[in-house]
Amino acid sequence: MAKNIGIVMLCVAMLLLLLVDNQATSTVVPVEEPEAAPGTATVFPLYGITQGSLQPQECGPRCSSRCSATQYKKPCLFFCNKCCAKCLCVPQGTYGNKQSCPCYNNWKTKRGGPKCP
């Protein structure tokens, strides 16, 4: 009888060790997401950059940001707002990056130059 109790106690001890070991190896470590840069959307990173992703009333602030580094602010804002109204997108930054908005990139003047800043 004492032998049976010893075997049962040994089995219980082994089960406890397995459970403790299993819990130690399967702990969940939370993964930190990289912080978004100020002014960028966290949920939709291409919001406002891809064609048709802006609302018409959002063109003003986006164009102000786009034209912030130019010395020709008035014409830049005029054409940027015109392009944004048609394409509903404004590329990131103050220069270039037009590949993200094909409509903005492909709208040309009569002479074949780019219409959108």
Backbone torsions as a table, in degrees:
resi	resn	phi	psi	omega
1	MET	NA	-41.8	179.2
2	ALA	-65.9	-31.2	179.2
3	LYS	-67.1	-41.0	178.7
4	ASN	-64.5	-41.0	179.4
5	ILE	-66.0	-37.1	178.1
6	GLY	-63.9	-41.6	179.1
7	ILE	-66.9	-42.3	178.7
8	VAL	-63.0	-43.4	179.6
9	MET	-63.9	-38.4	178.6
10	LEU	-64.8	-42.9	178.4
11	CYS	-63.2	-43.2	179.4
12	VAL	-63.4	-41.9	179.4
13	ALA	-63.4	-40.7	179.3
14	MET	-66.3	-40.5	177.3
15	LEU	-62.4	-43.1	178.4
16	LEU	-61.9	-41.4	177.6
17	LEU	-63.7	-40.2	178.2
18	LEU	-64.3	-42.6	179.4
19	LEU	-64.4	-45.0	179.7
20	VAL	-64.1	-43.5	179.7
21	ASP	-64.9	-40.9	179.3
22	ASN	-64.3	-39.6	179.2
23	GLN	-68.6	-35.6	-179.0
24	ALA	-68.5	-35.0	-177.9
25	THR	-87.0	-15.7	-177.1
26	SER	-110.1	26.4	176.9
27	THR	-71.8	141.4	-177.7
28	VAL	-92.0	123.6	178.1
29	VAL	-101.0	121.5	-179.8
30	PRO	-67.7	135.9	180.0
31	VAL	-96.3	125.6	178.8
32	GLU	-82.3	133.6	177.0
33	GLU	-85.0	146.5	178.6
34	PRO	-64.8	143.7	-179.3
35	GLU	-73.7	141.2	178.1
36	ALA	-78.6	147.2	177.1
37	ALA	-67.8	150.9	179.5
38	PRO	-59.7	136.1	178.9
39	GLY	89.2	-1.0	178.1
40	THR	-105.2	148.9	179.8
41	ALA	-77.5	136.5	-178.7
42	THR	-82.7	-42.8	-175.1
43	VAL	-77.9	-44.5	-178.2
44	PHE	-120.7	91.1	-174.7
45	PRO	-65.0	-21.1	179.8
46	LEU	-100.2	13.8	-179.4
47	TYR	-65.7	126.0	179.0
48	GLY	88.2	-11.6	-178.4
49	ILE	-100.7	-39.0	-179.4
50	THR	-84.7	151.5	-174.5
51	GLN	-58.0	131.1	176.6
52	GLY	81.0	8.0	-175.6
53	SER	-91.9	-5.4	179.0
54	LEU	-102.8	156.7	168.8
55	GLN	-91.7	150.4	-178.0
56	PRO	-55.6	-34.3	-178.6
57	GLN	-72.9	-10.7	179.3
58	GLU	-90.9	-2.3	-177.3
59	CYS	-68.5	-39.0	-176.8
60	GLY	-55.7	-55.8	179.4
61	PRO	-63.1	-37.0	179.7
62	ARG	-66.1	-41.4	180.0
63	CYS	-71.0	-33.9	176.0
64	SER	-61.0	-41.0	177.8
65	SER	-67.9	-42.5	-179.0
66	ARG	-63.3	-38.2	-175.2
67	CYS	-96.4	11.6	-174.4
68	SER	-68.2	-24.9	-175.5
69	ALA	-99.5	-1.1	-177.7
70	THR	-90.4	154.9	175.0
71	GLN	-89.1	-9.1	178.9
72	TYR	-107.8	64.2	-172.9
73	LYS	-63.5	-44.4	-174.6
74	LYS	-62.0	-52.4	177.5
75	PRO	-66.1	-34.8	178.7
76	CYS	-61.8	-47.7	179.7
77	LEU	-64.4	-39.5	-179.7
78	PHE	-59.9	-52.3	-176.8
79	PHE	-73.6	-34.4	177.1
80	CYS	-62.5	-45.7	178.7
81	ASN	-64.5	-37.2	177.7
82	LYS	-64.3	-44.3	179.2
83	CYS	-67.8	-40.1	-179.9
84	CYS	-65.9	-38.0	179.0
85	ALA	-62.9	-34.7	-179.8
86	LYS	-81.8	-45.5	-171.4
87	CYS	-93.9	-21.0	-176.5
88	LEU	57.0	41.2	172.2
89	CYS	-159.0	155.4	174.8
90	VAL	-137.4	126.6	179.9
91	PRO	-62.0	155.6	178.6
92	GLN	-68.7	153.8	173.7
93	GLY	81.1	-175.4	-177.8
94	THR	-99.2	-9.5	-178.2
95	TYR	-155.8	144.4	175.9
96	GLY	72.8	-154.2	-179.5
97	ASN	58.6	24.1	-176.5
98	LYS	-73.4	-13.6	-179.0
99	GLN	-63.9	-21.5	-179.5
100	SER	-75.8	-16.6	-179.2
101	CYS	-132.3	88.2	-174.7
102	PRO	-57.8	-39.0	179.9
103	CYS	-61.2	-45.1	179.6
104	TYR	-62.8	-37.2	-177.9
105	ASN	-76.5	-37.1	-170.9
106	ASN	-91.9	-6.1	178.8
107	TRP	-77.8	116.5	-173.3
108	LYS	-115.1	160.0	174.3
109	THR	-79.5	177.4	177.5
110	LYS	-60.6	-32.5	-178.7
111	ARG	-83.3	-5.4	177.8
112	GLY	96.5	1.9	178.1
113	GLY	-82.6	169.1	179.2
114	PRO	-70.6	133.5	180.0
115	LYS	-85.2	-32.6	-175.0
116	CYS	-98.3	134.4	-178.7
117	PRO	-72.3	NA	NA
